[in-house]
């Protein structure tokens, strides 16, 4: 059954959704932006002003005339057929299918020449008999208009060549299998949008090309957690409309390059520096190279039936066509991987600001790191080596995994690396290998592609195999250590003195893999990985220190001393200096320019994220010389994040937060104790205490007590509200929470076990209390309560296992902490009995750490009209649409203790809703 879902919070897009997206989403692009040579004083990002069009005055035609759809009836028929076909393939309807308009005809098979809005791959700079490969980065000390145009054309066409690999319209709109990224239609428009917006901030352009597109395509996704699933089920523009937008942007960019006075080379080549307005142009090209790689990973994750190999795509490495053994043998199917000793020394990190290549903000600055002696495996870990871990039960053995890694593995039900394709009976351990566009025989001597969790689990397994413990146990490499295993030709210290030592400044894909010493499979020399011993070893005896596959490191992404943001892109790096992103080094086969081919590049991903990324084993007798940052822990009801203790797991699994919730849910713990569990001083706002109990009693007041009454406490935390519901007359109470630690503690309280927690006083000083129930919560009431771990965004899937519907449902300060708040509301129409009541309590403190901005109910302005959209109004509409009527509203204060002299005072809105 289809659930009631809002396709977007914006009123404009809701109106569009009612038309099922059959009319164009974007108004015709206004006149091409004019070029100006002056930089504006304001550096605000490009907004919606000045577009000259109304986002609600859509063009009358449904699709541009390319021999496709010509009238509304045929468009509706094509859309219905496309939606039905996708539903049949998946076995059910999903909201993203509203975007299928029957555009398949022109998107199947080899693309027509007009697919390429710039140069065709056959005639584009960088074209060779091997396919279209990446060019060397331009030397910014000698830039001409032609150099800028060639490099721009190369980057632009490589992206469009990649997207020629999507077969039909479905892969443009189908969300990734993990739900952690936008659909590909976003990325098809995003790189073009960024050119316009950044050139506007730099003062090169004075207006938008298409203001609406430059709003919806502006901001990508950095998923917070492995279960932070955003389906992006909004109505997107058609592929054809985005194609037309790209064509307009290409014209604008060519005009900038040809006419802007900042690129005037009539007196010879110019120099482009960090402060030059044309830095934004090269920012756009390097940004395209980032998304070339990240999109290629998303393509690799797609079902094989909806991708196709583009004719102009670079050739695979010759090894890709070899047959392979079903069960690999070391020394035959993959090389032995001995450890090679590396002498420690001081390593100077950082890129000089006057270096003549483009760089992202995090590359500049300096740091000296003393690296002790260590040993690192000669090769990246191969598929063959990793097969040994898989076949020996590594994915079934919890002790090899970190807590968060094991939770990720279970959540995703991972049994082997994602790009391995089972090729035999279940349990046969036979696999094929997925590349970007094809499935091939498994290449056991290629590097394995895994995330950080998987890499560290392998390290733990291998340490156990080799009986290594303590600091000697295997780990992955660090940033500083990585510089010591690179070839002398890629030495950063030498490149600081002589910039052309950075090969990315003179070697394109056609030469990068044929350089002799220092050769690397990068810059699209090939379109696949290659054997780990195919390229020559570095001066230290290590292969693939650069290229083939990224290497996970132990370092958190971090700034160097002297770091500063660039005014054109002031949030490129800083949001990720959070202690939750691990650095990756060395680049992959598809890494181009400053996205991995340059020796100065520094990139990062969250540990659950999959890239073309591998790792090598490292062991040493000392602690790893890695840079770690303290992650942020975000309080559940707080409006802003606050630094807490470091944790590699979920923000709700830390001991400090568990202690805080025990104090909030069990205020009776203060009785007879030396410290109050929350607050105790003259004039204290005691009316804000016992928040969980007050919310439970509020729900109980709307549900007649009696035999058989059931209540569901969603986001029950450690159980205080659940126990109060039972004591208030409910015959059965089910508490559900996403946090394992919370549920485990609630179960201990239910069994009457002693639970101790710490109350912070000041600094490191704490008092220890024993958690105590309210006096009226007796053993009989506790026995009527059960707790289970679950996902509030997937309650529909759990309805049957929850035992059916409930007389009352409580969601206390949960809604604005969910990645999919509407999915939770959808479940209420099933979980609440007719005539039953749901009580929703929320401060509407939306944070992107928890809920992607596109999923907020309100708290933002309409991108077209500027109207302030408030969560309260949206909640009323959403609940009425689900068959509920509001029967009560009040403002509810609560107080949370941080320490003896600091508290959070929060006012939530509590509303009660009666189901018809």
N, C-alpha and C positions, 0 to 999 in steps of 0.2 A: 504494500500500500504506500502510495506517495505521501510523504509528510508535508505539512505546511511549512514552507521555508520562505524567508524573505531573500530575494536575489541580491539585494544590496540595500544598505541602510539609506542611501540617498533617495529622496522623494522622486527625483528625476528618473533614476534607474528603476525604481519600482514601477513607474508608469510604463517605462520601456518594456519591463518584464511582462507586463500584461499583454503586450503585443508579441511575446515570445521571441523578441529579438529579430523579427522578420523585416523590420525597417532599419535603415542605417543608423548606427549609434552616434556617429559624429557628423556635425554639420560640415558642409564643404569647407575645405581649408581656405582661409582668407588669403588675401594677397600675400605673396612671399615676403618674409620679413626683410626690411631694408637693412643695409649694412651701415654701421656707424663706426667712426674711429675713436670715439671717446668712451671711456669707461664710466658707468654711472656711479654715483656716490653710494647708492644702496647696493648691497650684495645679496639681497633677498632672492631666493630661487624664483624662476619663472612661474608666474601664477596664471590666472585665467583672464586678467584684465587685458583689454586691447585686442581681443580676438576679432571683433567686428562682426561676430555671428552669435546667434542664440543657439544654445545646445538643444533646444526643443524644436527648432525649425529645421527638421530633417529634410534632406533632398527627396523629391518625389520618387525618383527611381530606386529600385531595390538593389540592384547590382549594376556595376559599370558594364557597358556593352562590350562583351567579349564572346558573344555567341552563347551566353549561358542563360540566365533566367530573365524574362522580359516583362512579366506581369505578376501581380500579387497572387493570383490563383496558382500559377505554376510555382511560385516561390513557396507558398504554403504547402503545396503538395510535395515539393522536394524536401522541405524541412521535416514534414511528417514521415516521409520514407527514411530519411537519414536518422531521425530519432528512433524509429522502430528498428532499424538495422542495428544501431548501437545497443539498444535495449536487448535485442536478441543475442548479441555477442556476449554481453555481460550477464544476462539472465535477469536483469532488473533495471528499472529506470533510475537515473541519477540526475541531480539538478543541473549539472553542467551541460547536459544534452540539449538544454534550451538554446544553446549556441549553434547547433547543427542546422544549417540552412540548405543543405544539398549542393554544396560547392565542389563536390568530389571530382567532377569531370576534368577540370583544368589542373587539379593537384595530384592526379595519378600519372605514373610513368614519368619519362624524362620531361623536364620543364621546357616550355617554349622559350625562345630567346627573350621575350619581353618579361619573363619572370625576373630577370636581372635588371634592377632599376639603375645600376651603374654600368661598369664594364662587364662584358661577358667573360667567363673564366678563360676562354681560349685566347683572348687578346688582352687580358688584364696584366698589369705589372706583377711579376712573380710566377707567370705561367711557364710551364716547362713540359717536356714529354712525360714527366712523372705526375703531372696534375698541377693544380694551383697551390703553391706553397707560400709560406710567409717570407716577406722580405726582411733584410737586415734593418734594424732600427736606424732612423736618421741621426746623423751627427748634428746636434742643434747649434753648433758653432758655425755651421755653413749650410743654412737652409735657403732653398729657392722655392719659387712657386711650383716648379715642376717636381721637385723632390717631395714637397708636401702633398701635391696632387697624386703622385704615384703611390706614396705610402697610404694615403687615405683610400684610394681606389682598391689597393690590395686588401686592406682590412675590411672594407665595405663588402667586396665581392666574396671574400672567404666566408663571411657570415651568411650571405644569401646562398652560397653554394652548399653550406651545411643544411640550411632550411629546405633546400631542394630535396633533401632526403626524407621529408615527411610525406607519407603516402595518403592523400585524401585530406579532408578537413578534420577528421576525428583527432589525430595527434596534436593538432593546434589547440584543442580545447580540453582534451582528456587530462585530468589532474595526474601528477606523478603518483606512482603506486604508494609512496609513503606520505603523500599529501603535504610535504614540507616546502614545496616551491610553487610558484604560479604555474598555470598552464603555459604552453609554449607560445600562444598568441601574444602573451605579455612580452616575452623576450624577443619576439619578432619585431615588436615596435619599440622596445626599451632602448636599444642602442642608438637608434635614430633620435628618439626623444632626448636622450642625454646630451647629444651634440647641441641641440637647440637650446636646452635649458642652461647648460654650462657656458655656451657662447654668449647667452644673454647676461648671465651673471658677470662675465668678464668684460661686458660692454661691447662685444663684437657685433651682436645682433640687438636690435632695439624692440623686437616684438616676437610673438609666437608664430609658428607655422600653422599649428592647429592646437589651440589652447586646451581643448578638451582632451585630446590625445596626450598632450604634454602634462596633463594631470594624472590620468589613469595609468600611464606607462612610466611614471617617474620613479617610483620607489619599489624596489624588490623586496625579497624576504630573507631575513636571517633567522632561521628557526631556532627557538630557544631550547627546546627539548626534543627528544626523539619521538614523543607522542604529541607534539605541538602541531596538530593536523589542521591545515587551512585548505578547504576544498576550492575556494575562490569561485563559488557557484553564482557569479554575477553574469550579467549579459555583456559579453565582450563585442567589440566591432567584428565585422566579417574579415576573413583573410584578405579579400579583395580590397576592402577599405584601408587596411593597414598597408597593403602593397601600394596603394595610391599615395598614402601618406609618406612612405619611404621614398617614393619617386620625387615628391615635392621637396623633402628634406635633402635628398641628393643634389637637386638643382641649387638649393640655397647654399649648401656647403661648397659646391664647385664655384659658385659666384663669390663666396667669401675668399676662397683660395686665389681666385683669379683677380680680384679687384681690391681687396682690403688693403689700405695703405700700410698696415703693420707688417705685411708680407712683401712690401715693395723691394724687389731685388734688382732694380734698374742700375744701381751702383755696385752690384755684386751681392753675394750671399749675405744673409743677415744672421744674427744670433738670437735665439729664443731662449730666454731664461725663465726661472720660476715666476718672476713678476711680469713677464711679457704677456700681453693679451692673447697671443697665439699659443701659449702654454695650454690653453683650454682646447685647442684643436687637437693637439697630441694627447691630451687627456682623453679625448673621445676615441682616438684610435686604440690606445692601450686599454681603455675600458671595453672596447669591442673584443679584444683578445681575451679578456677575462671571461666574457660571456660566450665566446667561441668554445672555450673549454667546459664551462659549467653546463652549457646547453648540450654539448656532446655527451656528457655524462647522463643527462636526463634522457637523451635519445637512446643511449645504451640500456637504460632501465625500461624502455617502452617494450610492449609486445612486438615481436619480430615482424608480425604481419602488417604493421602500420608504418614501417620505415622502408626505405629503398636506397640503394647505393647510387649517388649522383654520378653522372658520367665524368665530370671534371674533378672528382674528389681524388686527392693524392693516393698513390698506390700503397697497398699494404706491404709490410716487410716481407721479403721472399720466404721467410720461414713460416708464414701464416698458412701456406698451402700444404705443409707436411702432414702425413698421417701420424697418428699417435697411438701409443699403447693404452689399453684400458686401465691398467694399474702400473703406475710409473716405478722405475727402479733408479736409485741414486747412482750416479756415474754413467748411466746409459741414457736415460730420458731427461735428466737434469744434472748439472754439475755438482760435485762436492763443494761445500761452502765453508771453507776453513776460516778461522779468525786470523786477521792480520793485525799485528801490533802497530800502534801509532804512538810516537813520542809526543808527550805533551809540551806545550809552550803557551806563551801569551798570544791571544788573538785579538786584533783590533777590528771591531765591527763598525759599519756605517759608511755612507756614501757622501762624498763632498758635495756641497751645494753648487759648486761650479762645474761639476761633471757634465759633459756635453750630451747626455742622453736623458730622456724623460724618466722621472722617478716618482713613485707615490710617496706621500708624506712620511710614512713609517720607515722608509729607507734612509732618511737623512738623520744626522746626529752622530754620536759616537759612544762606544763602550769598549772597555778592555776587559777580557775574560781570561783568567788563568785556567788553562785546561790541563788536568793531570794526564798521565799516561793512560791509554785505554786500548782495547782491542775491538775491532769491528769486522763483521763478516765481509768477506771479499765481494760477495754478490748481494743484491737485494734478495729477499726470500722469494723463492720460486713457487709456482703452482704445485710443483712436485713435492717440495718440502712441506707446503701447507696441507697437501693431501694427506700426509702422514698424521698431522694433527687432527684433521677431520675424521679420518678413518679409525683413529684410536679413541674416538668419542670426545674430542675436545669441546664440541658444541653442546655436549650433554653433561659436562662436568663443571659444576658451579665454582669449585675452588680455584679454577684458573682465571676467573673473571672478577673484575671489580664489581661492587654492588650495583653501580649504575650500568655497567656493561652487561651484567647478567639480566638486569631488568629490561634493557634494550633488546637483548637476544630473545628473551621470552616474549616480549611485546610483539616483536617482528617474526617470531617463530623461526629464527634463522638456524639452519642446520649446516650450511656451508656458505662460502662467499657468494655474494649476490649475482655476480656475472658468470658463475658456474651454472650450466644447464644440465639437469639430470638426463642421462642417456642410457637407461637400462632399468631393470626391475628395482623396486624400492629396496634399499639396502645394498645394492650392488656396488656403490661408490664409483660409478662410471659417469663421466661428465664430458660435455662439450663446452666451448668457450664462447661467450657472447662478446662481440666487438661492437663498434658503434652502429653499424648497419647490417651485420651478418652474424650467423652462428658458424663457427669453425671447429675442426677437431681441436681438442684440448692441446695447448702448447705447454707442456710441463716445465720447460726451461724459460718461460716468460715470467716476469715478476707478478706475484699475486696482487690483486686489487682488493684492499680491505680498509676498514676504518680503524681508528685508534683503539677502540675497544677490542677488536679482533686481533690487532697487532700485539697488544699487551697480554691478551689471553694466550697467544702463541708463545710469547716470551716466558710466561709462567710455566707453561707445559714443558717447554724446552729446558728451562732451568731445572725442573723436576727430573727430566730425563738425564741431564748431565750433572745432577746433584750440586747445583750452585745455589748458594743462599746469601742472604744479606745484601751488601752492596755489590757483591760479585754476581748476583742473579742477573739474568739477561734483561735488558730494557731496550728502548729505541734510542736513536742518536739524539744529540742536542745540536742547537744552532751553531755554537762555537766549534764543536767537534766536527760538524759537517764541513766546515771550511778547511779542516786539516786533512780530509781525505780527498779533496779535489785535486785535479791535475795542476801542475805549476802554471800552465797556460791560463788557468782560471783563478789565479791568486788575487784576492781582493786588494791586498796591500800594493801589489804591482799595478793593478788597474787604477788605484787612486793616484799613482804617480804618472802612469801612461794610460790614458783612457781607452786606447784601441786594444788594450789587453782584454777588454770585455768583448768577447767574440760576437755578442749580439749586435755590436755596432758595425760589423762588416760581413757577417756570415748569415745568409738566408737559409731557408730549408734545403735548397739545392746543393749546398756545400757543407752544412753543419755536420752531417754524418760521415763526411769524407775528409776530415781535417787531419788524419793521422793522430798523433798524440792530442788528446783533448776532444776527439770526435764524440758526438752525442746524438742520440735519437731525439731530437727536439726541433722546434720551429717548423713542424709538419714536414720533416725530411721523409717520414713515412706516416701513414694514417693508422698505424697500429703499433703496439709494443714489439719488441724483438727479444731474442734470447739474452739472458743477463750477461753472457760472455761474448756477445757479438761485437760490442764496441771495445776499443783498447782500454787497458787499465790505466788508472791515474798514476801519478808519480809515487803515491803511497801504496799502490798495488790494489786499489779498489775500483770496481767497475760501476758504471752508471751513477757516479756521484752527481752528474748533471744529465738530465734527460731520462727517457724511457718511462719512468714513473716517479711521482713525487715521493718524498720520504717523510713519514710522520716523525715528529720530534717530541721530546719531553717538555719543551719550553711552551709556556703560555705566550700568546701574541702580546707583544709589549713594545713600548716606545723606547727609543734610545735617548740618552741625555742630549738636550738641545732640540728635542722634537717640537715641531709646531705644525699646525694645520695649514692647508692651503685655502685661501679665502674662497676659491671657486668651488671647492668640494670639502667643506669643513667637517663632514661626518663620514669620511671614507674609512678611517681607521679607528677613531676614538671610541665608537660604540662597542668595539670588539676588544678593547683593553679591559676585559671583565673577568679574567681568570677562568673563562669557560671556552676559550678558543685555543686550540693547539696549533703551533706553527707547522708548516710543511715546507720542505726545502728541495731545491734541485730541478724542479719542473718535470714535465712528462713529454711524451712524444708529440702532443698537440699544444704544448705551451709555447707561446710565441711572444717575441719582444720582451717587454718588461713583465710579462706574466709567466716567467720561469726560465726563458732563455738567457736573460741577463744574470750575471753573477751577483748583482746587488739585490735582486728581488726577494721579498719576504712575504709569504702568504699564510693563510690561517683558515681553519675550519673547526667546527665543533666536533667533539670526538666520535659522535655517532654518524657524522656526515661521510658520504661516499664520494670519492673523487677518483681519478686515475692515479691512485696513491698506494704505495707499498711501504716497506720498511726493511731495515737490516738490523741484525742483532749486535748489541754492544755490551761489553762487560768491563768492569774496572774495579779497583780496590777502594775507590773513594766514591763519595756521593756524586751524582751527575751534575756537571756544571751548567745547570739549566736555570732559566729565569722564570719564577713562578709569581703570579699575581694572586691576591686574595679575591675570591669570587664574591659577588653580591648575593646576599640572601634577602628576599623580599617578603616583608610581613604580609600576612593574608589580608588584613583590613587596612593596612597603611596606604596612604596615597603616594608615598615616595619610597624608593628603595633605600635601605640602610645597610652599611657594611656590617657583616656578622662574621662568624667563624668560617674558615675555609671548608669546603666540601666538594667532593667530586660527584656527588649525587644530586637528586632532586632537591629543590629548595625547601620542600616540606619534610625532608628526612633528617634534618640536622637536630642534634640534641638540644641546642639552645632554643630552637623554635618549639620543639616538643615540650620543654620545660615551660615556655611561655604559655602554651595552650593548656597545659595542666593547671597553671595558676588561673587562667581565664575560666576554665570549665568547672573547677572544683574550689571555689572560694572558701568553702568550709575548712579547707586545709589550714587556714590561719588560726583556727580555734585552738587555744592552748599552746600555740607556737610563739617563738620569739620574734618572728617577722610575719607581716601580712603577705598573702599570696599575690595580692595586687596593690592595694593602697590602704594606708591607715595614718591619717594625721588630721588635726583639727581643720574643719572646713572642707574636708575631702568631698568630691562629687560622688557620694555613695549611691546616688540614684542611677549611676551608670554601671554599677556592679551587677553581677549575675545575669549578664546578657544572654547566655545560652538558655538559662532557666526561664527568663522572661519571654523569650521567643517561643519556647515550647508551650508555655501556658497560653500564649496568644493563640496558637494553633488549636489547642485543646478547647478554648472558649468557643470555637466555631463548630466543633464536632460533638454531638451528643455522646456521652459516655454510655457504654453498654457492652455486653458480651459480643465478642467477635470483631470489635473495632480495631482497625489496623492503621499504623502511621509509618511513614517512610521519612527518615532524616537524611537528606542528601547533603554530603559534605559534613558528616557528623563529627569530624576531627576525633578528639579523644573521648567523646561520648556524653558529655555533661547534658546536652539538650536531649539526647535519646533517653537517658535515665529519667529525666524530668517528664518526658512524654508518657513513659510507663507509669510513673507515680501520679500523673494527672488523669489516669483512667483508661488509657488505651490498653487493650487486651494483648496486642502484639505490636512491637516496634522493631523495625529493621533500620539499622544505621549503616550507611555506605560512604566510604571515603577512598580517594585515590591513593593516599599515603599508606604504605605498609606499616610504617612506624606508628602512625596514629591508630590504625585499626588494631594492631597488636596490643597497644597500650589500653585501648578501650576494652578489649577482651580480658585483659588482666584485671581491670577495674570491675568488669562484670562478674568475674570469678571470685572477687573479694581478695585478690592477692595484694600484697603491699607494694605500692608504686611510689618511689621517691623522686623528687625533682628539686632543682636548684632555683632559688630566687635571687636575682642579681641585686647587689647592694651598691657597690661602686668599684670601678676598675675590675680587678680580678676577684674581689670579695663576693662571696655568695653565702646564703643560708640554705640548708637542706630541709625540705618539708616532706611530709607524707601526705599523698593525695587522699582526701576524705570526701565521701558522698555527703549530700545534703541529708539532714536528719530524717526527713520523711521518705528518702529513697531506701526502702528496706530490701531484704533478700528476695522477697516475692516479686517486687517491682523489677529488680535486676534480672530475674529469671525470664521475664517477659521480653527481654531485649536480646537481639542478636546483631552481630557486626560482620561485615564482609568488605573486602576490597573491591572497588569497581570504579568505572569511569562515568562521571555525570553527563558526558557528551554521548554516551552510548547506552543510555538507559532503555531505549526502545528494544535493543538487542537483548537486554537482560530482564525484560518484563516477565517472561515466563518463569525464569529461575527465581524471580522475586516472589513468586506465589500469587501473581495476579494483581488486582488493583487495590487501592488504599482509600480509607476514609479521609485521611489528611496527609499532606506532604509538606515538609518544611525544607526550605533552602535559605540558610542563614549566612549572609555575607559570602556568597559563592558565585553568583551570576557573573560578576565583573572580574572573576578570576578564571574563567573558562575559555579555552581556545575556540569553542563553538557554542556560544550561549544559546543560540536559537535551536540547536540540536537538543539541548537540555529541555527547553520549553516545549519542543515537539512531543517529548515523552509524557508530558503532564496530561495531555488529552487521553492517554491510554492508562496511565498509572493512577489517576484520580478518578474515583467512582463518580457516576452521575449524582449530583447533589453534594459531592465531597468538596473539600476546601484545600487550596494550596496557599501557603504563606511564603511570600518572597521578601527577603530582607537584603538590601544592598545599599552601599554608599555610592554606587556608580563611579568608583575610582578606577577607571579604565587605565591599564598600562600595557604597552606593547610587549613587555616581558611575558605577559600571559595571554593577551588577546590581540590578534593582529588588528590593525586599525580598521580594515575593511569589515570586521566582524563586530565592531562596537555598535551598540544600539543607538547611541547618541554621543553628545559631548564634542561635536564638531560642527562646522558650517557646511551647508550645501555648496558643493564646488561650483555650481552655476549661479544660483540665486543669492548666495551669501547668507541665507536664512540660518539662524541658529537652531540646530536639531538637538533636542534634549531626550535623554534616555527615558525619562518618566513618560513622555508622550509616546515614544516608540513602544515601550512595554505595554501600555494600554492597548495600542493597536494590535500588537502581536498576541496578547492574551485573549482579546475579544475575537480575533481571527481563529483562535483555537477553541472557542466555545466557552470562555470564562467571563464572568462579570465581576467587577471590583465591588467588594462589599465593605471594605475597611481600609483606612490609611492612617498612619501615624509616624511621627519622627522618633527614632529610638537611639538614645545615646549608649555608647559603650566605652570602656576604658581598658587599655592594655599597658601593662608595666614593661618598661625597658630597664630601669633600675630604680633605686629608692627615691630618686629625685627627678625622674623623667618618665613621662607617660604619653601615650597616644590617646587623644580624646576624639572619638569618631561619632558622627551622627548618620545613621543609616535610615533609609525609608523602608518601613514595613507596610506591605499591602497584603490583604487577604482576597482570594479569588474563588468564587463559587462556580463549580462546573455545572452547566445546564443539564 
